[in-house]
Amino acid sequence: MGEFCIFLFFFVEGMITGGAGATVFYNLRQRHPTLDMPVIDYDLALLFQPMLMLGISIGVAFNVIFPDWMLTTLLIVVFIGMNCLRLNLCSSFFFFAYLSYDVVWTLDV
């Protein structure tokens, strides 16, 4: 059973790589429908490449260093923090928490 799973893993990896390669090869010849430029923006691809390699390197290092539960917790905290900042929920939460604290404080006195 183990050898069959390894064979399937390489088959699936080959299918994914082949599909991605075929898509890139097909889009190399395509032009933008309204502008006189290619569909793939090569300057943007070159701009993304260093950050992509840095992210892969950091991700591999973290995966080796930290246990799985810590990575999952860190990923959840980062995603919640990013959504909180994006939707501006943190400031509104602290604002309403401060208002409720102020109301409770004035009711106690």
C-alpha positions in Angstrom: 0.0 0.0 0.0 2.9 2.4 0.8 4.5 2.0 -2.6 1.2 2.6 -4.3 0.7 5.9 -2.4 4.2 7.1 -3.3 3.5 6.3 -7.0 0.2 8.3 -6.7 2.0 11.2 -5.1 4.5 11.5 -8.0 1.6 11.1 -10.5 -0.4 14.0 -8.9 2.7 16.2 -8.6 3.4 15.6 -12.3 -0.2 16.4 -13.3 -0.1 19.7 -11.3 3.3 20.7 -12.7 2.2 19.8 -16.2 -1.0 21.8 -15.9 0.8 24.8 -14.6 3.4 24.6 -17.3 0.8 24.2 -20.0 -1.1 27.2 -18.7 2.0 29.4 -18.7 3.0 28.2 -22.2 -0.5 29.0 -23.5 -0.6 32.4 -21.9 2.9 33.4 -23.3 1.3 33.8 -26.8 -1.9 35.5 -25.6 -2.3 39.3 -26.0 -4.5 41.6 -23.9 -7.9 42.0 -25.5 -8.0 45.8 -25.5 -4.4 47.0 -24.9 -1.3 46.2 -27.0 0.5 44.2 -24.4 0.9 40.6 -23.3 -1.4 39.0 -20.7 1.5 38.1 -18.4 3.1 41.2 -16.9 6.8 40.2 -16.8 7.9 43.2 -14.7 5.3 42.3 -12.1 6.5 38.7 -12.1 10.1 39.8 -11.6 9.0 42.1 -8.7 7.2 39.2 -7.0 10.0 36.7 -7.3 12.4 37.8 -4.6 9.6 38.1 -2.0 8.3 34.7 -3.0 11.7 33.1 -2.5 12.1 34.9 0.9 8.6 33.7 2.0 9.4 30.1 0.9 12.7 30.2 2.8 11.2 31.6 6.0 8.2 29.1 5.8 10.5 26.1 5.4 12.7 27.3 8.3 9.7 27.8 10.5 8.3 24.4 9.6 11.5 22.8 10.7 12.0 24.8 13.9 8.5 25.0 15.4 6.0 22.2 16.1 2.8 21.9 14.1 0.4 23.2 16.9 2.5 26.4 17.3 2.5 27.0 13.6 -1.3 26.5 13.4 -1.8 28.9 16.4 0.5 31.5 14.9 -1.2 31.3 11.5 -4.6 31.8 13.2 -3.4 34.7 15.2 -1.8 36.4 12.1 -5.0 35.9 10.1 -7.2 37.3 12.8 -4.9 40.2 13.3 -4.7 41.0 9.6 -8.5 40.9 9.3 -8.9 43.0 12.5 -6.6 45.7 11.1 -8.1 45.5 7.6 -11.7 45.9 8.8 -10.7 48.3 11.6 -12.3 46.1 14.2 -9.6 46.6 16.8 -10.1 50.3 17.2 -13.9 50.0 17.3 -13.6 47.2 19.8 -11.4 49.2 22.1 -13.5 52.3 21.7 -16.7 50.5 22.7 -14.9 48.6 25.5 -13.7 52.0 26.8 -17.3 53.4 26.5 -18.8 50.4 28.4 -16.0 50.7 31.1 -16.8 54.4 31.4 -20.5 53.7 31.8 -19.9 51.0 34.4 -17.6 53.2 36.3 -20.1 56.1 36.4 -22.9 53.8 37.5 -20.8 52.4 40.4 -20.0 55.9 41.8 
